[in-house]
């Protein structure tokens, strides 16, 4: 059995709405699943950055580089 730890977050109303919007957009069932998904995404970004990679968004000739303070700026080449 996996031990669970309960946490409580104090979010502004706008942040809670954003969390719910993400939950709906991702097709998830709960805020807990949404936070787990966000943690998995953050972990992947950190892993890619640690390996010197950049996370990009590409649309035709337009390229945008993801910058997350404390993650993407801590590593990389």
Rosetta constraint file for C-alpha pairs under 8 A:
AtomPair CA 11 CA 15 HARMONIC 5.75 0.50
AtomPair CA 11 CA 16 HARMONIC 5.94 0.50
AtomPair CA 12 CA 16 HARMONIC 6.35 0.50
AtomPair CA 13 CA 17 HARMONIC 6.20 0.50
AtomPair CA 14 CA 18 HARMONIC 6.19 0.50
AtomPair CA 15 CA 19 HARMONIC 6.18 0.50
AtomPair CA 16 CA 20 HARMONIC 6.24 0.50
AtomPair CA 17 CA 21 HARMONIC 6.06 0.50
AtomPair CA 18 CA 22 HARMONIC 6.11 0.50
AtomPair CA 19 CA 23 HARMONIC 6.16 0.50
AtomPair CA 19 CA 31 HARMONIC 6.89 0.50
AtomPair CA 19 CA 34 HARMONIC 7.12 0.50
AtomPair CA 20 CA 24 HARMONIC 6.23 0.50
AtomPair CA 20 CA 31 HARMONIC 6.86 0.50
AtomPair CA 21 CA 25 HARMONIC 6.04 0.50
AtomPair CA 22 CA 26 HARMONIC 5.94 0.50
AtomPair CA 22 CA 34 HARMONIC 7.00 0.50
AtomPair CA 23 CA 27 HARMONIC 6.00 0.50
AtomPair CA 23 CA 28 HARMONIC 5.07 0.50
AtomPair CA 23 CA 29 HARMONIC 6.99 0.50
AtomPair CA 23 CA 30 HARMONIC 6.73 0.50
AtomPair CA 23 CA 31 HARMONIC 6.53 0.50
AtomPair CA 23 CA 33 HARMONIC 7.78 0.50
AtomPair CA 23 CA 34 HARMONIC 5.42 0.50
AtomPair CA 24 CA 28 HARMONIC 6.22 0.50
AtomPair CA 24 CA 29 HARMONIC 7.99 0.50
AtomPair CA 26 CA 34 HARMONIC 7.93 0.50
AtomPair CA 28 CA 33 HARMONIC 6.33 0.50
AtomPair CA 28 CA 34 HARMONIC 6.56 0.50
AtomPair CA 29 CA 33 HARMONIC 6.76 0.50
AtomPair CA 30 CA 34 HARMONIC 6.40 0.50
AtomPair CA 31 CA 35 HARMONIC 6.17 0.50
AtomPair CA 32 CA 36 HARMONIC 6.21 0.50
AtomPair CA 33 CA 37 HARMONIC 6.11 0.50
AtomPair CA 34 CA 38 HARMONIC 6.17 0.50
AtomPair CA 35 CA 39 HARMONIC 6.09 0.50
AtomPair CA 36 CA 40 HARMONIC 6.20 0.50
AtomPair CA 37 CA 41 HARMONIC 6.25 0.50
AtomPair CA 38 CA 42 HARMONIC 6.14 0.50
AtomPair CA 39 CA 43 HARMONIC 6.02 0.50
AtomPair CA 40 CA 44 HARMONIC 6.21 0.50
AtomPair CA 41 CA 45 HARMONIC 6.23 0.50
AtomPair CA 42 CA 46 HARMONIC 6.14 0.50
AtomPair CA 43 CA 47 HARMONIC 6.10 0.50
AtomPair CA 44 CA 48 HARMONIC 6.13 0.50
AtomPair CA 45 CA 49 HARMONIC 6.10 0.50
AtomPair CA 45 CA 55 HARMONIC 7.01 0.50
AtomPair CA 45 CA 71 HARMONIC 7.53 0.50
AtomPair CA 45 CA 72 HARMONIC 7.43 0.50
AtomPair CA 46 CA 50 HARMONIC 6.01 0.50
AtomPair CA 46 CA 71 HARMONIC 5.60 0.50
AtomPair CA 46 CA 72 HARMONIC 6.69 0.50
AtomPair CA 47 CA 51 HARMONIC 6.44 0.50
AtomPair CA 48 CA 52 HARMONIC 6.59 0.50
AtomPair CA 48 CA 53 HARMONIC 5.18 0.50
AtomPair CA 48 CA 54 HARMONIC 6.80 0.50
AtomPair CA 48 CA 55 HARMONIC 7.36 0.50
AtomPair CA 49 CA 53 HARMONIC 5.08 0.50
AtomPair CA 49 CA 54 HARMONIC 6.13 0.50
AtomPair CA 49 CA 55 HARMONIC 7.78 0.50
AtomPair CA 49 CA 71 HARMONIC 7.07 0.50
AtomPair CA 49 CA 72 HARMONIC 5.38 0.50
AtomPair CA 49 CA 75 HARMONIC 5.62 0.50
AtomPair CA 49 CA 76 HARMONIC 5.46 0.50
AtomPair CA 50 CA 72 HARMONIC 7.99 0.50
AtomPair CA 50 CA 75 HARMONIC 5.18 0.50
AtomPair CA 50 CA 76 HARMONIC 6.22 0.50
AtomPair CA 51 CA 75 HARMONIC 7.74 0.50
AtomPair CA 51 CA 76 HARMONIC 6.90 0.50
AtomPair CA 52 CA 75 HARMONIC 6.49 0.50
AtomPair CA 52 CA 76 HARMONIC 3.96 0.50
AtomPair CA 52 CA 77 HARMONIC 5.51 0.50
AtomPair CA 53 CA 76 HARMONIC 6.38 0.50
AtomPair CA 54 CA 65 HARMONIC 6.79 0.50
AtomPair CA 54 CA 66 HARMONIC 7.24 0.50
AtomPair CA 54 CA 72 HARMONIC 7.74 0.50
AtomPair CA 54 CA 76 HARMONIC 7.52 0.50
AtomPair CA 55 CA 65 HARMONIC 6.02 0.50
AtomPair CA 55 CA 66 HARMONIC 5.50 0.50
AtomPair CA 56 CA 63 HARMONIC 6.67 0.50
AtomPair CA 56 CA 64 HARMONIC 5.58 0.50
AtomPair CA 56 CA 65 HARMONIC 4.64 0.50
AtomPair CA 56 CA 66 HARMONIC 5.92 0.50
AtomPair CA 57 CA 63 HARMONIC 5.70 0.50
AtomPair CA 57 CA 64 HARMONIC 5.11 0.50
AtomPair CA 57 CA 65 HARMONIC 6.56 0.50
AtomPair CA 57 CA 66 HARMONIC 7.68 0.50
AtomPair CA 58 CA 62 HARMONIC 5.80 0.50
AtomPair CA 58 CA 63 HARMONIC 4.57 0.50
AtomPair CA 58 CA 64 HARMONIC 6.50 0.50
AtomPair CA 59 CA 63 HARMONIC 6.48 0.50
AtomPair CA 66 CA 72 HARMONIC 7.64 0.50
AtomPair CA 67 CA 71 HARMONIC 7.89 0.50
AtomPair CA 67 CA 72 HARMONIC 5.58 0.50
AtomPair CA 67 CA 73 HARMONIC 6.92 0.50
AtomPair CA 68 CA 72 HARMONIC 5.24 0.50
AtomPair CA 68 CA 73 HARMONIC 6.87 0.50
AtomPair CA 69 CA 73 HARMONIC 5.80 0.50
AtomPair CA 69 CA 74 HARMONIC 7.72 0.50
AtomPair CA 70 CA 74 HARMONIC 5.62 0.50
AtomPair CA 71 CA 75 HARMONIC 7.05 0.50
AtomPair CA 72 CA 76 HARMONIC 6.84 0.50
